[in-house]
Amino acid sequence: MAQQKPQPATGSGILDAVPLFVVLLLAAHVLALVFWMYKLASEKQPPRRKTQ
């Protein structure tokens, strides 16, 4: 039978929080990208003048 070694308690809380931190960081970037695209799309464009 396989014996499981006990993991040291030092730093395990930080290592458990890393995936959550990565997901939150990714979500923040996605929200910022969506907000930037919305702002860019809703920006009023200056009227174009045709030069002849």
Biopython code that builds the backbone (N, CA, C, O; Angstrom):
import numpy as np
from Bio.PDB.StructureBuilder import StructureBuilder

atoms = [
    (1, "MET", "N", (0.830, -1.183, 0.000)),
    (1, "MET", "CA", (0.000, 0.000, 0.000)),
    (1, "MET", "C", (0.877, 1.251, 0.000)),
    (1, "MET", "O", (1.979, 1.266, 0.549)),
    (2, "ALA", "N", (0.357, 2.283, -0.627)),
    (2, "ALA", "CA", (1.118, 3.527, -0.725)),
    (2, "ALA", "C", (0.942, 4.340, 0.543)),
    (2, "ALA", "O", (-0.170, 4.552, 1.027)),
    (3, "GLN", "N", (2.056, 4.779, 1.058)),
    (3, "GLN", "CA", (2.032, 5.625, 2.252)),
    (3, "GLN", "C", (2.003, 7.094, 1.823)),
    (3, "GLN", "O", (2.783, 7.510, 0.967)),
    (4, "GLN", "N", (1.116, 7.863, 2.410)),
    (4, "GLN", "CA", (1.065, 9.292, 2.118)),
    (4, "GLN", "C", (1.906, 10.036, 3.135)),
    (4, "GLN", "O", (1.767, 9.842, 4.343)),
    (5, "LYS", "N", (2.787, 10.899, 2.623)),
    (5, "LYS", "CA", (3.639, 11.683, 3.511)),
    (5, "LYS", "C", (2.881, 12.934, 3.943)),
    (5, "LYS", "O", (2.238, 13.580, 3.115)),
    (6, "PRO", "N", (2.946, 13.280, 5.209)),
    (6, "PRO", "CA", (2.278, 14.517, 5.651)),
    (6, "PRO", "C", (2.981, 15.738, 5.065)),
    (6, "PRO", "O", (4.209, 15.828, 5.081)),
    (7, "GLN", "N", (2.188, 16.674, 4.550)),
    (7, "GLN", "CA", (2.764, 17.869, 3.953)),
    (7, "GLN", "C", (3.051, 18.895, 5.045)),
    (7, "GLN", "O", (2.284, 19.019, 6.000)),
    (8, "PRO", "N", (4.138, 19.621, 4.906)),
    (8, "PRO", "CA", (4.437, 20.656, 5.903)),
    (8, "PRO", "C", (3.391, 21.764, 5.866)),
    (8, "PRO", "O", (2.904, 22.127, 4.796)),
    (9, "ALA", "N", (3.051, 22.294, 7.024)),
    (9, "ALA", "CA", (2.003, 23.313, 7.121)),
    (9, "ALA", "C", (2.495, 24.695, 6.728)),
    (9, "ALA", "O", (1.683, 25.593, 6.508)),
    (10, "THR", "N", (3.789, 24.886, 6.635)),
    (10, "THR", "CA", (4.311, 26.210, 6.326)),
    (10, "THR", "C", (4.081, 26.544, 4.862)),
    (10, "THR", "O", (4.522, 25.817, 3.972)),
    (11, "GLY", "N", (3.385, 27.653, 4.619)),
    (11, "GLY", "CA", (3.165, 28.118, 3.261)),
    (11, "GLY", "C", (2.052, 27.428, 2.523)),
    (11, "GLY", "O", (1.799, 27.773, 1.369)),
    (12, "SER", "N", (1.371, 26.472, 3.121)),
    (12, "SER", "CA", (0.310, 25.772, 2.396)),
    (12, "SER", "C", (-0.888, 26.679, 2.165)),
    (12, "SER", "O", (-1.599, 26.521, 1.173)),
    (13, "GLY", "N", (-1.123, 27.635, 3.076)),
    (13, "GLY", "CA", (-2.226, 28.578, 2.888)),
    (13, "GLY", "C", (-1.983, 29.487, 1.698)),
    (13, "GLY", "O", (-2.912, 29.819, 0.962)),
    (14, "ILE", "N", (-0.738, 29.887, 1.511)),
    (14, "ILE", "CA", (-0.391, 30.746, 0.373)),
    (14, "ILE", "C", (-0.529, 29.971, -0.933)),
    (14, "ILE", "O", (-1.034, 30.499, -1.923)),
    (15, "LEU", "N", (-0.081, 28.726, -0.933)),
    (15, "LEU", "CA", (-0.172, 27.917, -2.146)),
    (15, "LEU", "C", (-1.621, 27.585, -2.487)),
    (15, "LEU", "O", (-1.958, 27.439, -3.662)),
    (16, "ASP", "N", (-2.481, 27.463, -1.483)),
    (16, "ASP", "CA", (-3.894, 27.203, -1.749)),
    (16, "ASP", "C", (-4.580, 28.424, -2.346)),
    (16, "ASP", "O", (-5.561, 28.283, -3.076)),
    (17, "ALA", "N", (-4.084, 29.615, -2.049)),
    (17, "ALA", "CA", (-4.705, 30.853, -2.519)),
    (17, "ALA", "C", (-4.239, 31.249, -3.922)),
    (17, "ALA", "O", (-4.843, 32.132, -4.531)),
    (18, "VAL", "N", (-3.200, 30.633, -4.444)),
    (18, "VAL", "CA", (-2.656, 31.017, -5.748)),
    (18, "VAL", "C", (-3.675, 30.815, -6.884)),
    (18, "VAL", "O", (-3.841, 31.731, -7.689)),
    (19, "PRO", "N", (-4.359, 29.676, -6.992)),
    (19, "PRO", "CA", (-5.339, 29.544, -8.081)),
    (19, "PRO", "C", (-6.473, 30.568, -7.991)),
    (19, "PRO", "O", (-6.929, 31.077, -9.015)),
    (20, "LEU", "N", (-6.926, 30.868, -6.790)),
    (20, "LEU", "CA", (-7.972, 31.877, -6.619)),
    (20, "LEU", "C", (-7.467, 33.242, -7.060)),
    (20, "LEU", "O", (-8.195, 33.991, -7.713)),
    (21, "PHE", "N", (-6.232, 33.572, -6.713)),
    (21, "PHE", "CA", (-5.639, 34.847, -7.112)),
    (21, "PHE", "C", (-5.529, 34.934, -8.633)),
    (21, "PHE", "O", (-5.799, 35.986, -9.213)),
    (22, "VAL", "N", (-5.140, 33.850, -9.275)),
    (22, "VAL", "CA", (-5.011, 33.833, -10.741)),
    (22, "VAL", "C", (-6.381, 34.029, -11.393)),
    (22, "VAL", "O", (-6.505, 34.775, -12.364)),
    (23, "VAL", "N", (-7.401, 33.365, -10.866)),
    (23, "VAL", "CA", (-8.752, 33.503, -11.420)),
    (23, "VAL", "C", (-9.256, 34.931, -11.237)),
    (23, "VAL", "O", (-9.843, 35.499, -12.159)),
    (24, "LEU", "N", (-9.038, 35.516, -10.071)),
    (24, "LEU", "CA", (-9.483, 36.894, -9.835)),
    (24, "LEU", "C", (-8.737, 37.877, -10.739)),
    (24, "LEU", "O", (-9.336, 38.824, -11.249)),
    (25, "LEU", "N", (-7.454, 37.661, -10.938)),
    (25, "LEU", "CA", (-6.672, 38.528, -11.815)),
    (25, "LEU", "C", (-7.151, 38.416, -13.261)),
    (25, "LEU", "O", (-7.252, 39.421, -13.965)),
    (26, "LEU", "N", (-7.443, 37.201, -13.697)),
    (26, "LEU", "CA", (-7.953, 36.992, -15.049)),
    (26, "LEU", "C", (-9.320, 37.644, -15.224)),
    (26, "LEU", "O", (-9.581, 38.273, -16.250)),
    (27, "ALA", "N", (-10.189, 37.498, -14.234)),
    (27, "ALA", "CA", (-11.518, 38.111, -14.304)),
    (27, "ALA", "C", (-11.414, 39.637, -14.355)),
    (27, "ALA", "O", (-12.170, 40.283, -15.081)),
    (28, "ALA", "N", (-10.493, 40.212, -13.598)),
    (28, "ALA", "CA", (-10.308, 41.662, -13.610)),
    (28, "ALA", "C", (-9.846, 42.145, -14.980)),
    (28, "ALA", "O", (-10.289, 43.192, -15.454)),
    (29, "HIS", "N", (-8.961, 41.390, -15.615)),
    (29, "HIS", "CA", (-8.490, 41.777, -16.947)),
    (29, "HIS", "C", (-9.597, 41.657, -17.983)),
    (29, "HIS", "O", (-9.710, 42.504, -18.869)),
    (30, "VAL", "N", (-10.414, 40.617, -17.884)),
    (30, "VAL", "CA", (-11.525, 40.451, -18.832)),
    (30, "VAL", "C", (-12.522, 41.595, -18.671)),
    (30, "VAL", "O", (-12.989, 42.157, -19.662)),
    (31, "LEU", "N", (-12.852, 41.944, -17.420)),
    (31, "LEU", "CA", (-13.773, 43.061, -17.190)),
    (31, "LEU", "C", (-13.197, 44.372, -17.711)),
    (31, "LEU", "O", (-13.926, 45.180, -18.286)),
    (32, "ALA", "N", (-11.906, 44.593, -17.518)),
    (32, "ALA", "CA", (-11.272, 45.808, -18.024)),
    (32, "ALA", "C", (-11.301, 45.842, -19.554)),
    (32, "ALA", "O", (-11.506, 46.906, -20.139)),
    (33, "LEU", "N", (-11.103, 44.716, -20.197)),
    (33, "LEU", "CA", (-11.142, 44.646, -21.654)),
    (33, "LEU", "C", (-12.547, 44.938, -22.176)),
    (33, "LEU", "O", (-12.713, 45.671, -23.151)),
    (34, "VAL", "N", (-13.561, 44.358, -21.523)),
    (34, "VAL", "CA", (-14.947, 44.598, -21.931)),
    (34, "VAL", "C", (-15.302, 46.071, -21.736)),
    (34, "VAL", "O", (-15.931, 46.679, -22.603)),
    (35, "PHE", "N", (-14.903, 46.644, -20.606)),
    (35, "PHE", "CA", (-15.179, 48.061, -20.353)),
    (35, "PHE", "C", (-14.498, 48.945, -21.385)),
    (35, "PHE", "O", (-15.089, 49.915, -21.860)),
    (36, "TRP", "N", (-13.262, 48.620, -21.735)),
    (36, "TRP", "CA", (-12.526, 49.398, -22.731)),
    (36, "TRP", "C", (-13.204, 49.317, -24.102)),
    (36, "TRP", "O", (-13.313, 50.319, -24.808)),
    (37, "MET", "N", (-13.659, 48.110, -24.472)),
    (37, "MET", "CA", (-14.344, 47.954, -25.754)),
    (37, "MET", "C", (-15.663, 48.722, -25.770)),
    (37, "MET", "O", (-16.004, 49.339, -26.779)),
    (38, "TYR", "N", (-16.408, 48.691, -24.663)),
    (38, "TYR", "CA", (-17.664, 49.434, -24.575)),
    (38, "TYR", "C", (-17.412, 50.934, -24.683)),
    (38, "TYR", "O", (-18.137, 51.643, -25.380)),
    (39, "LYS", "N", (-16.388, 51.410, -23.996)),
    (39, "LYS", "CA", (-16.057, 52.824, -24.025)),
    (39, "LYS", "C", (-15.641, 53.250, -25.431)),
    (39, "LYS", "O", (-16.011, 54.327, -25.898)),
    (40, "LEU", "N", (-14.875, 52.402, -26.095)),
    (40, "LEU", "CA", (-14.418, 52.706, -27.444)),
    (40, "LEU", "C", (-15.586, 52.709, -28.426)),
    (40, "LEU", "O", (-15.638, 53.548, -29.326)),
    (41, "ALA", "N", (-16.519, 51.778, -28.258)),
    (41, "ALA", "CA", (-17.652, 51.683, -29.174)),
    (41, "ALA", "C", (-18.650, 52.816, -28.945)),
    (41, "ALA", "O", (-19.286, 53.273, -29.895)),
    (42, "SER", "N", (-18.796, 53.270, -27.716)),
    (42, "SER", "CA", (-19.779, 54.308, -27.430)),
    (42, "SER", "C", (-19.208, 55.721, -27.560)),
    (42, "SER", "O", (-19.919, 56.705, -27.353)),
    (43, "GLU", "N", (-17.940, 55.814, -27.899)),
    (43, "GLU", "CA", (-17.308, 57.119, -28.061)),
    (43, "GLU", "C", (-17.884, 57.803, -29.290)),
    (43, "GLU", "O", (-18.029, 57.186, -30.345)),
    (44, "LYS", "N", (-18.209, 59.080, -29.146)),
    (44, "LYS", "CA", (-18.791, 59.807, -30.270)),
    (44, "LYS", "C", (-17.693, 60.167, -31.271)),
    (44, "LYS", "O", (-16.689, 60.787, -30.922)),
    (45, "GLN", "N", (-17.909, 59.767, -32.505)),
    (45, "GLN", "CA", (-16.925, 60.027, -33.540)),
    (45, "GLN", "C", (-17.139, 61.434, -34.113)),
    (45, "GLN", "O", (-18.282, 61.853, -34.293)),
    (46, "PRO", "N", (-16.068, 62.159, -34.397)),
    (46, "PRO", "CA", (-16.232, 63.475, -35.046)),
    (46, "PRO", "C", (-16.732, 63.295, -36.478)),
    (46, "PRO", "O", (-16.361, 62.329, -37.145)),
    (47, "PRO", "N", (-17.562, 64.207, -36.950)),
    (47, "PRO", "CA", (-18.087, 64.052, -38.323)),
    (47, "PRO", "C", (-16.966, 64.153, -39.356)),
    (47, "PRO", "O", (-16.056, 64.973, -39.241)),
    (48, "ARG", "N", (-17.064, 63.298, -40.359)),
    (48, "ARG", "CA", (-16.042, 63.311, -41.414)),
    (48, "ARG", "C", (-16.417, 64.335, -42.479)),
    (48, "ARG", "O", (-17.592, 64.535, -42.789)),
    (49, "ARG", "N", (-15.422, 64.958, -43.013)),
    (49, "ARG", "CA", (-15.641, 65.900, -44.117)),
    (49, "ARG", "C", (-14.941, 65.348, -45.347)),
    (49, "ARG", "O", (-13.782, 64.935, -45.306)),
    (50, "LYS", "N", (-15.681, 65.358, -46.430)),
    (50, "LYS", "CA", (-15.079, 64.896, -47.681)),
    (50, "LYS", "C", (-14.329, 66.062, -48.322)),
    (50, "LYS", "O", (-14.892, 67.139, -48.515)),
    (51, "THR", "N", (-13.089, 65.844, -48.641)),
    (51, "THR", "CA", (-12.306, 66.888, -49.318)),
    (51, "THR", "C", (-12.184, 66.512, -50.778)),
    (51, "THR", "O", (-11.768, 65.408, -51.129)),
    (52, "GLN", "N", (-12.555, 67.458, -51.615)),
    (52, "GLN", "CA", (-12.461, 67.197, -53.062)),
    (52, "GLN", "C", (-11.610, 68.244, -53.730)),
    (52, "GLN", "O", (-11.413, 68.197, -54.944)),
]
sb = StructureBuilder()
sb.init_structure("model")
sb.init_model(0)
sb.init_chain("A")
sb.init_seg("    ")
for serial, (resi, resn, name, xyz) in enumerate(atoms, 1):
    if name == "N":
        sb.init_residue(resn, " ", resi, " ")
    sb.init_atom(name, np.array(xyz, "f"), 0.0, 1.0, " ", f" {name:<3s}", serial, name[0])
structure = sb.get_structure()
